[in-house]
């Protein structure tokens, strides 16, 4: 049989486990001013997480 | 006060407030009964409408598809040799 038996596969001790995601409820707080928000890409300071590469990007 | 803004400043304020409206709209999708967010959302929409009206009155339509709040002078853009917002005039 070409298709693996998924039940058997998941019983194996090295089989991957199901993922459990948890995301905290976002609060309405720490807002940017109207004139700052557009330039940060969000109105929420808590969501402003700019990507900072550890080394310069090459193009 | 908005009456004193230049065309570019007025457009920038409209863009900034439009962005806030989108953000608040998204937040309210998951927090439909957040009183403060609702209050801010309606405030932003009101301000935005006022700014768009001011823009329409002073500088003409923001969109080229008949959505201007102010009627009249629809064909001004044909007669005048200038770029309109939807033609890439307002890229900062």
Backbone of each chain as nested JSON, in Angstrom:
{
  "chains": [
    {"id": "A", "residues": [
      {"number": 1, "name": "UNK", "atoms": {"N": [0.844, -1.192, 0.0], "CA": [0.0, 0.0, 0.0], "C": [0.885, 1.251, 0.0]}},
      {"number": 2, "name": "UNK", "atoms": {"N": [0.628, 2.146, -0.92], "CA": [1.482, 3.332, -1.065], "C": [1.125, 4.376, 0.001]}},
      {"number": 3, "name": "UNK", "atoms": {"N": [-0.16, 4.589, 0.212], "CA": [-0.577, 5.575, 1.21], "C": [-0.24, 5.065, 2.613]}},
      {"number": 4, "name": "UNK", "atoms": {"N": [0.537, 5.843, 3.393], "CA": [0.883, 5.363, 4.728], "C": [-0.348, 5.318, 5.626]}},
      {"number": 5, "name": "UNK", "atoms": {"N": [-0.371, 4.373, 6.525], "CA": [-1.474, 4.296, 7.482], "C": [-1.247, 5.345, 8.567]}},
      {"number": 6, "name": "UNK", "atoms": {"N": [-2.016, 6.393, 8.513], "CA": [-1.776, 7.545, 9.386], "C": [-1.969, 7.18, 10.86]}},
      {"number": 7, "name": "UNK", "atoms": {"N": [-2.902, 6.28, 11.141], "CA": [-3.128, 5.875, 12.532], "C": [-1.883, 5.192, 13.11]}},
      {"number": 8, "name": "UNK", "atoms": {"N": [-1.353, 4.277, 12.323], "CA": [-0.147, 3.567, 12.754], "C": [1.023, 4.535, 12.925]}},
      {"number": 9, "name": "UNK", "atoms": {"N": [1.134, 5.437, 11.949], "CA": [2.233, 6.402, 11.94], "C": [2.22, 7.277, 13.197]}},
      {"number": 10, "name": "UNK", "atoms": {"N": [1.03, 7.754, 13.605], "CA": [0.93, 8.66, 14.754], "C": [1.153, 7.938, 16.083]}},
      {"number": 11, "name": "UNK", "atoms": {"N": [1.058, 6.599, 16.064], "CA": [1.283, 5.852, 17.299], "C": [2.771, 5.688, 17.593]}},
      {"number": 12, "name": "UNK", "atoms": {"N": [3.583, 5.871, 16.581], "CA": [5.017, 5.691, 16.765], "C": [5.558, 6.741, 17.734]}},
      {"number": 13, "name": "UNK", "atoms": {"N": [6.517, 6.342, 18.557], "CA": [6.974, 7.259, 19.614], "C": [7.649, 8.526, 19.085]}},
      {"number": 14, "name": "UNK", "atoms": {"N": [8.208, 8.465, 17.856], "CA": [8.857, 9.658, 17.31], "C": [7.9, 10.463, 16.428]}},
      {"number": 15, "name": "UNK", "atoms": {"N": [6.627, 10.091, 16.428], "CA": [5.674, 10.82, 15.579], "C": [5.501, 12.255, 16.087]}},
      {"number": 16, "name": "UNK", "atoms": {"N": [5.292, 13.193, 15.167], "CA": [5.063, 14.575, 15.604], "C": [3.779, 14.688, 16.42]}},
      {"number": 17, "name": "UNK", "atoms": {"N": [3.788, 15.633, 17.38], "CA": [2.615, 15.842, 18.228], "C": [1.735, 16.937, 17.625]}},
      {"number": 18, "name": "UNK", "atoms": {"N": [0.486, 16.939, 18.008], "CA": [-0.403, 18.008, 17.554], "C": [0.058, 19.333, 18.138]}},
      {"number": 19, "name": "UNK", "atoms": {"N": [-0.11, 20.364, 17.38], "CA": [0.276, 21.689, 17.861], "C": [-0.839, 22.283, 18.717]}},
      {"number": 20, "name": "UNK", "atoms": {"N": [-0.458, 23.094, 19.691], "CA": [-1.421, 23.834, 20.493], "C": [-1.006, 25.295, 20.477]}},
      {"number": 21, "name": "UNK", "atoms": {"N": [-1.83, 26.104, 19.861], "CA": [-1.498, 27.526, 19.764], "C": [-2.226, 28.307, 20.853]}},
      {"number": 22, "name": "UNK", "atoms": {"N": [-1.531, 29.258, 21.443], "CA": [-2.167, 30.149, 22.402], "C": [-1.809, 31.585, 22.075]}},
      {"number": 23, "name": "UNK", "atoms": {"N": [-2.808, 32.412, 21.921], "CA": [-2.588, 33.828, 21.638], "C": [-3.356, 34.625, 22.683]}},
      {"number": 24, "name": "UNK", "atoms": {"N": [-2.673, 35.492, 23.436], "CA": [-3.405, 36.283, 24.433], "C": [-4.401, 37.232, 23.775]}},
      {"number": 25, "name": "UNK", "atoms": {"N": [-5.472, 37.533, 24.467], "CA": [-6.466, 38.488, 23.976], "C": [-5.817, 39.871, 23.888]}},
      {"number": 26, "name": "UNK", "atoms": {"N": [-5.951, 40.482, 22.746], "CA": [-5.363, 41.812, 22.589], "C": [-6.172, 42.843, 23.357]}},
      {"number": 27, "name": "UNK", "atoms": {"N": [-5.463, 43.759, 24.004], "CA": [-6.131, 44.815, 24.758], "C": [-6.125, 46.108, 23.949]}},
      {"number": 28, "name": "UNK", "atoms": {"N": [-7.124, 46.923, 24.187], "CA": [-7.187, 48.226, 23.519], "C": [-6.4, 49.237, 24.345]}},
      {"number": 29, "name": "UNK", "atoms": {"N": [-5.116, 49.306, 24.066], "CA": [-4.249, 50.171, 24.878], "C": [-2.983, 50.494, 24.099]}},
      {"number": 30, "name": "UNK", "atoms": {"N": [-2.212, 51.426, 24.622], "CA": [-0.924, 51.83, 24.035], "C": [-1.014, 52.121, 22.541]}},
      {"number": 31, "name": "UNK", "atoms": {"N": [-1.914, 52.992, 22.173], "CA": [-2.086, 53.316, 20.758], "C": [-1.078, 54.362, 20.309]}},
      {"number": 32, "name": "UNK", "atoms": {"N": [-0.709, 54.286, 19.048], "CA": [0.041, 55.369, 18.425], "C": [-0.904, 56.534, 18.175]}},
      {"number": 33, "name": "UNK", "atoms": {"N": [-0.338, 57.74, 18.056], "CA": [-1.14, 58.863, 17.598], "C": [-1.511, 58.635, 16.139]}},
      {"number": 34, "name": "UNK", "atoms": {"N": [-2.544, 59.351, 15.707], "CA": [-3.004, 59.198, 14.316], "C": [-1.866, 59.455, 13.329]}},
      {"number": 35, "name": "UNK", "atoms": {"N": [-1.053, 60.471, 13.613], "CA": [0.001, 60.811, 12.65], "C": [1.219, 59.893, 12.748]}},
      {"number": 36, "name": "UNK", "atoms": {"N": [1.266, 59.02, 13.757], "CA": [2.375, 58.058, 13.853], "C": [1.996, 56.697, 13.282]}},
      {"number": 37, "name": "UNK", "atoms": {"N": [0.702, 56.347, 13.403], "CA": [0.26, 54.976, 13.124], "C": [0.593, 54.524, 11.708]}},
      {"number": 38, "name": "UNK", "atoms": {"N": [0.269, 55.346, 10.733], "CA": [0.475, 54.957, 9.329], "C": [1.928, 54.602, 9.062]}},
      {"number": 39, "name": "UNK", "atoms": {"N": [2.841, 55.316, 9.715], "CA": [4.267, 55.115, 9.441], "C": [4.839, 53.925, 10.202]}},
      {"number": 40, "name": "UNK", "atoms": {"N": [4.067, 53.413, 11.176], "CA": [4.487, 52.205, 11.887], "C": [3.75, 50.975, 11.384]}},
      {"number": 41, "name": "UNK", "atoms": {"N": [2.746, 51.187, 10.545], "CA": [2.006, 50.058, 9.985], "C": [1.001, 49.444, 10.933]}},
      {"number": 42, "name": "UNK", "atoms": {"N": [0.752, 50.084, 12.064], "CA": [-0.236, 49.6, 13.036], "C": [-0.601, 50.741, 13.974]}},
      {"number": 43, "name": "UNK", "atoms": {"N": [-1.809, 50.676, 14.555], "CA": [-2.132, 51.686, 15.578], "C": [-1.713, 51.202, 16.962]}},
      {"number": 44, "name": "UNK", "atoms": {"N": [-1.317, 49.943, 17.054], "CA": [-0.983, 49.376, 18.371], "C": [0.536, 49.304, 18.585]}},
      {"number": 45, "name": "UNK", "atoms": {"N": [1.003, 50.018, 19.596], "CA": [2.435, 49.962, 19.901], "C": [2.885, 48.532, 20.165]}},
      {"number": 46, "name": "UNK", "atoms": {"N": [2.008, 47.743, 20.782], "CA": [2.382, 46.368, 21.141], "C": [2.556, 45.461, 19.929]}},
      {"number": 47, "name": "UNK", "atoms": {"N": [2.048, 45.894, 18.774], "CA": [2.207, 45.091, 17.555], "C": [3.346, 45.588, 16.675]}},
      {"number": 48, "name": "UNK", "atoms": {"N": [3.982, 46.668, 17.114], "CA": [5.087, 47.218, 16.316], "C": [6.366, 46.476, 16.661]}},
      {"number": 49, "name": "UNK", "atoms": {"N": [6.724, 45.537, 15.81], "CA": [7.925, 44.726, 16.035], "C": [8.742, 44.699, 14.752]}},
      {"number": 50, "name": "UNK", "atoms": {"N": [9.481, 45.761, 14.504], "CA": [10.219, 45.824, 13.24], "C": [11.267, 44.726, 13.142]}},
      {"number": 51, "name": "UNK", "atoms": {"N": [11.412, 44.22, 11.944], "CA": [12.387, 43.168, 11.695], "C": [13.784, 43.766, 11.63]}},
      {"number": 52, "name": "UNK", "atoms": {"N": [14.633, 43.304, 12.518], "CA": [16.016, 43.799, 12.504], "C": [16.939, 42.628, 12.199]}},
      {"number": 53, "name": "UNK", "atoms": {"N": [17.468, 42.561, 10.998], "CA": [18.365, 41.454, 10.664], "C": [19.642, 41.526, 11.486]}},
      {"number": 54, "name": "UNK", "atoms": {"N": [20.185, 40.361, 11.849], "CA": [21.396, 40.339, 12.667], "C": [22.622, 40.735, 11.847]}},
      {"number": 55, "name": "UNK", "atoms": {"N": [22.51, 40.625, 10.534], "CA": [23.6, 41.07, 9.67], "C": [22.982, 41.784, 8.472]}},
      {"number": 56, "name": "UNK", "atoms": {"N": [23.746, 42.656, 7.812], "CA": [23.174, 43.433, 6.711], "C": [22.626, 42.526, 5.598]}},
      {"number": 57, "name": "UNK", "atoms": {"N": [21.483, 42.905, 5.061], "CA": [20.902, 42.121, 3.972], "C": [21.648, 42.421, 2.671]}},
      {"number": 58, "name": "UNK", "atoms": {"N": [21.871, 41.373, 1.893], "CA": [22.521, 41.566, 0.593], "C": [21.488, 41.471, -0.518]}},
      {"number": 59, "name": "UNK", "atoms": {"N": [21.538, 42.411, -1.438], "CA": [20.625, 42.364, -2.591], "C": [21.422, 42.289, -3.882]}}
    ]},
    {"id": "B", "residues": [
      {"number": 1, "name": "UNK", "atoms": {"N": [-9.864, 74.682, 11.262], "CA": [-8.407, 74.531, 11.222], "C": [-7.996, 73.781, 9.98]}},
      {"number": 2, "name": "UNK", "atoms": {"N": [-8.788, 72.748, 9.616], "CA": [-8.472, 71.969, 8.425], "C": [-8.537, 72.807, 7.161]}},
      {"number": 3, "name": "UNK", "atoms": {"N": [-9.276, 73.913, 7.25], "CA": [-9.4, 74.775, 6.073], "C": [-8.058, 75.39, 5.698]}},
      {"number": 4, "name": "UNK", "atoms": {"N": [-7.127, 75.44, 6.671], "CA": [-5.844, 76.086, 6.43], "C": [-4.801, 75.132, 5.849]}},
      {"number": 5, "name": "UNK", "atoms": {"N": [-5.118, 73.844, 5.809], "CA": [-4.116, 72.863, 5.377], "C": [-3.867, 72.941, 3.874]}},
      {"number": 6, "name": "UNK", "atoms": {"N": [-2.612, 72.678, 3.495], "CA": [-2.304, 72.605, 2.07], "C": [-2.901, 71.322, 1.502]}},
      {"number": 7, "name": "UNK", "atoms": {"N": [-2.93, 71.245, 0.19], "CA": [-3.52, 70.082, -0.464], "C": [-2.81, 68.801, -0.042]}},
      {"number": 8, "name": "UNK", "atoms": {"N": [-1.475, 68.871, -0.004], "CA": [-0.71, 67.673, 0.349], "C": [-0.917, 67.277, 1.812]}},
      {"number": 9, "name": "UNK", "atoms": {"N": [-0.944, 68.283, 2.697], "CA": [-1.158, 67.995, 4.119], "C": [-2.544, 67.407, 4.366]}},
      {"number": 10, "name": "UNK", "atoms": {"N": [-3.511, 67.961, 3.65], "CA": [-4.878, 67.468, 3.789], "C": [-4.957, 66.015, 3.32]}},
      {"number": 11, "name": "UNK", "atoms": {"N": [-4.334, 65.724, 2.189], "CA": [-4.32, 64.358, 1.667], "C": [-3.633, 63.423, 2.643]}},
      {"number": 12, "name": "UNK", "atoms": {"N": [-2.544, 63.889, 3.245], "CA": [-1.815, 63.042, 4.207], "C": [-2.684, 62.736, 5.43]}},
      {"number": 13, "name": "UNK", "atoms": {"N": [-3.396, 63.741, 5.901], "CA": [-4.291, 63.515, 7.043], "C": [-5.378, 62.51, 6.694]}},
      {"number": 14, "name": "UNK", "atoms": {"N": [-5.876, 62.612, 5.472], "CA": [-6.909, 61.662, 5.023], "C": [-6.339, 60.241, 4.997]}},
      {"number": 15, "name": "UNK", "atoms": {"N": [-5.112, 60.114, 4.503], "CA": [-4.481, 58.791, 4.448], "C": [-4.227, 58.236, 5.851]}},
      {"number": 16, "name": "UNK", "atoms": {"N": [-3.767, 59.103, 6.749], "CA": [-3.484, 58.667, 8.126], "C": [-4.762, 58.21, 8.832]}},
      {"number": 17, "name": "UNK", "atoms": {"N": [-5.812, 59.003, 8.662], "CA": [-7.078, 58.653, 9.316], "C": [-7.722, 57.43, 8.682]}},
      {"number": 18, "name": "UNK", "atoms": {"N": [-7.576, 57.295, 7.35], "CA": [-8.113, 56.104, 6.673], "C": [-7.452, 54.85, 7.229]}},
      {"number": 19, "name": "UNK", "atoms": {"N": [-6.151, 54.948, 7.464], "CA": [-5.424, 53.801, 8.018], "C": [-5.94, 53.454, 9.42]}},
      {"number": 20, "name": "UNK", "atoms": {"N": [-6.161, 54.477, 10.232], "CA": [-6.719, 54.238, 11.577], "C": [-8.094, 53.585, 11.487]}},
      {"number": 21, "name": "UNK", "atoms": {"N": [-8.88, 54.01, 10.512], "CA": [-10.217, 53.426, 10.348], "C": [-10.112, 51.936, 10.024]}},
      {"number": 22, "name": "UNK", "atoms": {"N": [-9.171, 51.579, 9.143], "CA": [-8.974, 50.168, 8.797], "C": [-8.547, 49.374, 10.027]}},
      {"number": 23, "name": "UNK", "atoms": {"N": [-7.6, 49.921, 10.78], "CA": [-7.087, 49.236, 11.963], "C": [-8.186, 49.016, 13.013]}},
      {"number": 24, "name": "UNK", "atoms": {"N": [-8.962, 50.058, 13.245], "CA": [-10.042, 49.944, 14.228], "C": [-11.103, 48.959, 13.754]}},
      {"number": 25, "name": "UNK", "atoms": {"N": [-11.358, 48.983, 12.46], "CA": [-12.312, 48.039, 11.883], "C": [-11.857, 46.604, 12.153]}},
      {"number": 26, "name": "UNK", "atoms": {"N": [-10.569, 46.338, 11.934], "CA": [-10.031, 44.997, 12.158], "C": [-10.096, 44.615, 13.634]}},
      {"number": 27, "name": "UNK", "atoms": {"N": [-9.742, 45.564, 14.502], "CA": [-9.783, 45.283, 15.944], "C": [-11.211, 44.952, 16.38]}},
      {"number": 28, "name": "UNK", "atoms": {"N": [-12.166, 45.703, 15.84], "CA": [-13.562, 45.498, 16.238], "C": [-14.128, 44.18, 15.715]}},
      {"number": 29, "name": "UNK", "atoms": {"N": [-13.473, 43.601, 14.7], "CA": [-13.886, 42.261, 14.249], "C": [-13.813, 41.263, 15.389]}},
      {"number": 30, "name": "UNK", "atoms": {"N": [-12.752, 41.377, 16.191], "CA": [-12.551, 40.416, 17.285], "C": [-12.978, 40.981, 18.639]}},
      {"number": 31, "name": "UNK", "atoms": {"N": [-13.206, 42.293, 18.704], "CA": [-13.613, 42.93, 19.967], "C": [-14.834, 43.813, 19.698]}},
      {"number": 32, "name": "UNK", "atoms": {"N": [-15.952, 43.202, 19.266], "CA": [-17.091, 44.017, 18.797], "C": [-17.754, 44.866, 19.875]}},
      {"number": 33, "name": "UNK", "atoms": {"N": [-17.49, 44.569, 21.152], "CA": [-18.162, 45.372, 22.183], "C": [-17.181, 46.177, 23.021]}},
      {"number": 34, "name": "UNK", "atoms": {"N": [-16.008, 46.439, 22.474], "CA": [-15.044, 47.297, 23.187], "C": [-15.499, 48.754, 23.045]}},
      {"number": 35, "name": "UNK", "atoms": {"N": [-16.003, 49.293, 24.145], "CA": [-16.637, 50.616, 24.098], "C": [-15.692, 51.707, 23.626]}},
      {"number": 36, "name": "UNK", "atoms": {"N": [-14.452, 51.674, 24.139], "CA": [-13.497, 52.725, 23.784], "C": [-13.135, 52.656, 22.302]}},
      {"number": 37, "name": "UNK", "atoms": {"N": [-12.931, 51.424, 21.808], "CA": [-12.596, 51.258, 20.393], "C": [-13.751, 51.702, 19.503]}},
      {"number": 38, "name": "UNK", "atoms": {"N": [-14.967, 51.372, 19.904], "CA": [-16.145, 51.8, 19.14], "C": [-16.246, 53.314, 19.086]}},
      {"number": 39, "name": "UNK", "atoms": {"N": [-15.987, 53.919, 20.243], "CA": [-16.065, 55.377, 20.317], "C": [-15.008, 56.015, 19.407]}},
      {"number": 40, "name": "UNK", "atoms": {"N": [-13.788, 55.481, 19.461], "CA": [-12.715, 55.997, 18.613], "C": [-13.035, 55.78, 17.139]}},
      {"number": 41, "name": "UNK", "atoms": {"N": [-13.607, 54.619, 16.828], "CA": [-13.942, 54.302, 15.446], "C": [-14.938, 55.312, 14.884]}},
      {"number": 42, "name": "UNK", "atoms": {"N": [-15.981, 55.592, 15.64], "CA": [-16.977, 56.537, 15.12], "C": [-16.396, 57.945, 15.042]}},
      {"number": 43, "name": "UNK", "atoms": {"N": [-15.498, 58.268, 15.978], "CA": [-14.831, 59.58, 15.908], "C": [-13.98, 59.694, 14.654]}},
      {"number": 44, "name": "UNK", "atoms": {"N": [-13.198, 58.644, 14.38], "CA": [-12.315, 58.64, 13.206], "C": [-13.137, 58.757, 11.922]}},
      {"number": 45, "name": "UNK", "atoms": {"N": [-14.235, 58.001, 11.844], "CA": [-15.063, 58.053, 10.632], "C": [-15.635, 59.445, 10.411]}},
      {"number": 46, "name": "UNK", "atoms": {"N": [-16.058, 60.072, 11.516], "CA": [-16.628, 61.408, 11.412], "C": [-15.578, 62.41, 10.921]}},
      {"number": 47, "name": "UNK", "atoms": {"N": [-14.403, 62.356, 11.537], "CA": [-13.306, 63.233, 11.137], "C": [-12.943, 63.016, 9.668]}},
      {"number": 48, "name": "UNK", "atoms": {"N": [-12.868, 61.727, 9.302], "CA": [-12.48, 61.36, 7.945], "C": [-13.461, 61.914, 6.921]}},
      {"number": 49, "name": "UNK", "atoms": {"N": [-14.723, 61.792, 7.238], "CA": [-15.743, 62.291, 6.322], "C": [-15.617, 63.806, 6.163]}},
      {"number": 50, "name": "UNK", "atoms": {"N": [-15.343, 64.479, 7.291], "CA": [-15.178, 65.935, 7.256], "C": [-13.988, 66.328, 6.391]}},
      {"number": 51, "name": "UNK", "atoms": {"N": [-12.864, 65.616, 6.581], "CA": [-11.659, 65.918, 5.81], "C": [-11.875, 65.677, 4.323]}},
      {"number": 52, "name": "UNK", "atoms": {"N": [-12.563, 64.57, 3.994], "CA": [-12.822, 64.263, 2.587], "C": [-13.716, 65.317, 1.959]}},
      {"number": 53, "name": "UNK", "atoms": {"N": [-14.692, 65.767, 2.742], "CA": [-15.564, 66.832, 2.237], "C": [-14.767, 68.102, 1.962]}},
      {"number": 54, "name": "UNK", "atoms": {"N": [-13.884, 68.441, 2.908], "CA": [-13.039, 69.622, 2.709], "C": [-12.194, 69.476, 1.462]}},
      {"number": 55, "name": "UNK", "atoms": {"N": [-11.619, 68.275, 1.296], "CA": [-10.77, 68.057, 0.118], "C": [-11.59, 68.222, -1.157]}},
      {"number": 56, "name": "UNK", "atoms": {"N": [-12.753, 67.605, -1.177], "CA": [-13.609, 67.669, -2.366], "C": [-13.966, 69.11, -2.71]}},
      {"number": 57, "name": "UNK", "atoms": {"N": [-14.256, 69.873, -1.67], "CA": [-14.656, 71.256, -1.904], "C": [-13.502, 72.105, -2.427]}},
      {"number": 58, "name": "UNK", "atoms": {"N": [-12.311, 71.886, -1.844], "CA": [-11.184, 72.758, -2.2], "C": [-10.434, 72.307, -3.438]}},
      {"number": 59, "name": "UNK", "atoms": {"N": [-10.27, 70.972, -3.581], "CA": [-9.35, 70.484, -4.611], "C": [-9.969, 69.53, -5.615]}},
      {"number": 60, "name": "UNK", "atoms": {"N": [-11.228, 69.149, -5.401], "CA": [-11.862, 68.247, -6.352], "C": [-11.97, 66.838, -5.807]}},
      {"number": 61, "name": "UNK", "atoms": {"N": [-12.392, 65.904, -6.663], "CA": [-12.661, 64.542, -6.192], "C": [-11.399, 63.784, -5.793]}},
      {"number": 62, "name": "UNK", "atoms": {"N": [-11.547, 62.877, -4.841], "CA": [-10.445, 62.005, -4.419], "C": [-10.371, 60.745, -5.272]}},
      {"number": 63, "name": "UNK", "atoms": {"N": [-11.513, 60.334, -5.789], "CA": [-11.583, 59.131, -6.613], "C": [-12.198, 59.488, -7.96]}},
      {"number": 64, "name": "UNK", "atoms": {"N": [-11.822, 58.732, -8.97], "CA": [-12.309, 59.047, -10.303], "C": [-13.569, 58.304, -10.692]}},
      {"number": 65, "name": "UNK", "atoms": {"N": [-14.311, 57.812, -9.704], "CA": [-15.468, 56.988, -10.043], "C": [-16.764, 57.54, -9.465]}},
      {"number": 66, "name": "UNK", "atoms": {"N": [-16.848, 58.863, -9.432], "CA": [-18.108, 59.486, -9.055], "C": [-18.472, 59.373, -7.597]}},
      {"number": 67, "name": "UNK", "atoms": {"N": [-17.482, 59.219, -6.729], "CA": [-17.791, 59.082, -5.31], "C": [-17.561, 60.372, -4.539]}},
      {"number": 68, "name": "UNK", "atoms": {"N": [-17.361, 61.469, -5.236], "CA": [-17.127, 62.734, -4.553], "C": [-18.355, 63.133, -3.745]}},
      {"number": 69, "name": "UNK", "atoms": {"N": [-18.107, 63.717, -2.567], "CA": [-19.205, 64.133, -1.7], "C": [-19.863, 65.4, -2.213]}},
      {"number": 70, "name": "UNK", "atoms": {"N": [-19.078, 66.177, -2.969], "CA": [-19.576, 67.456, -3.434], "C": [-19.895, 67.361, -4.911]}},
      {"number": 71, "name": "UNK", "atoms": {"N": [-21.084, 67.787, -5.287], "CA": [-21.466, 67.681, -6.687], "C": [-20.973, 68.9, -7.462]}},
      {"number": 72, "name": "UNK", "atoms": {"N": [-21.006, 68.779, -8.756], "CA": [-20.625, 69.888, -9.607], "C": [-19.193, 69.798, -10.085]}},
      {"number": 73, "name": "UNK", "atoms": {"N": [-18.943, 70.384, -11.234], "CA": [-17.594, 70.475, -11.784], "C": [-16.942, 69.106, -12.019]}},
      {"number": 74, "name": "UNK", "atoms": {"N": [-17.717, 68.148, -12.443], "CA": [-17.207, 66.798, -12.642], "C": [-16.108, 66.73, -13.694]}},
      {"number": 75, "name": "UNK", "atoms": {"N": [-16.16, 67.644, -14.65], "CA": [-15.265, 67.532, -15.806], "C": [-14.048, 68.424, -15.697]}},
      {"number": 76, "name": "UNK", "atoms": {"N": [-13.838, 68.966, -14.509], "CA": [-12.698, 69.853, -14.29], "C": [-11.389, 69.145, -14.635]}},
      {"number": 77, "name": "UNK", "atoms": {"N": [-11.314, 67.877, -14.306], "CA": [-10.075, 67.127, -14.517], "C": [-9.744, 66.98, -15.993]}},
      {"number": 78, "name": "UNK", "atoms": {"N": [-10.732, 67.046, -16.846], "CA": [-10.474, 66.942, -18.282], "C": [-9.856, 68.243, -18.785]}},
      {"number": 79, "name": "UNK", "atoms": {"N": [-10.387, 69.355, -18.28], "CA": [-9.983, 70.657, -18.778], "C": [-8.617, 71.07, -18.247]}},
      {"number": 80, "name": "UNK", "atoms": {"N": [-8.289, 70.644, -17.025], "CA": [-7.059, 71.138, -16.428], "C": [-5.912, 70.16, -16.619]}},
      {"number": 81, "name": "UNK", "atoms": {"N": [-4.782, 70.727, -16.858], "CA": [-3.612, 69.905, -17.149], "C": [-2.875, 69.596, -15.854]}},
      {"number": 82, "name": "UNK", "atoms": {"N": [-3.516, 68.818, -15.004], "CA": [-2.866, 68.459, -13.746], "C": [-3.199, 67.02, -13.39]}},
      {"number": 83, "name": "UNK", "atoms": {"N": [-2.359, 66.468, -12.537], "CA": [-2.595, 65.092, -12.117], "C": [-3.573, 65.043, -10.969]}},
      {"number": 84, "name": "UNK", "atoms": {"N": [-4.395, 64.008, -10.949], "CA": [-5.346, 63.808, -9.868], "C": [-4.853, 62.708, -8.943]}},
      {"number": 85, "name": "UNK", "atoms": {"N": [-5.399, 62.647, -7.731], "CA": [-4.87, 61.685, -6.744], "C": [-4.773, 60.262, -7.288]}},
      {"number": 86, "name": "UNK", "atoms": {"N": [-5.75, 59.834, -8.082], "CA": [-5.751, 58.453, -8.567], "C": [-4.795, 58.26, -9.721]}},
      {"number": 87, "name": "UNK", "atoms": {"N": [-4.118, 59.331, -10.151], "CA": [-3.121, 59.216, -11.216], "C": [-1.699, 59.194, -10.657]}},
      {"number": 88, "name": "UNK", "atoms": {"N": [-1.581, 58.981, -9.358], "CA": [-0.262, 58.885, -8.749], "C": [0.339, 60.214, -8.38]}},
      {"number": 89, "name": "UNK", "atoms": {"N": [-0.533, 61.193, -8.184], "CA": [-0.062, 62.543, -7.861], "C": [0.454, 62.639, -6.432]}},
      {"number": 90, "name": "UNK", "atoms": {"N": [-0.064, 61.796, -5.553], "CA": [0.174, 61.974, -4.126], "C": [1.039, 60.871, -3.533]}},
      {"number": 91, "name": "UNK", "atoms": {"N": [2.083, 60.517, -4.221], "CA": [2.997, 59.519, -3.685], "C": [4.052, 60.241, -2.865]}},
      {"number": 92, "name": "UNK", "atoms": {"N": [4.099, 59.925, -1.593], "CA": [5.049, 60.632, -0.718], "C": [6.363, 59.878, -0.637]}}
    ]}
  ]
}
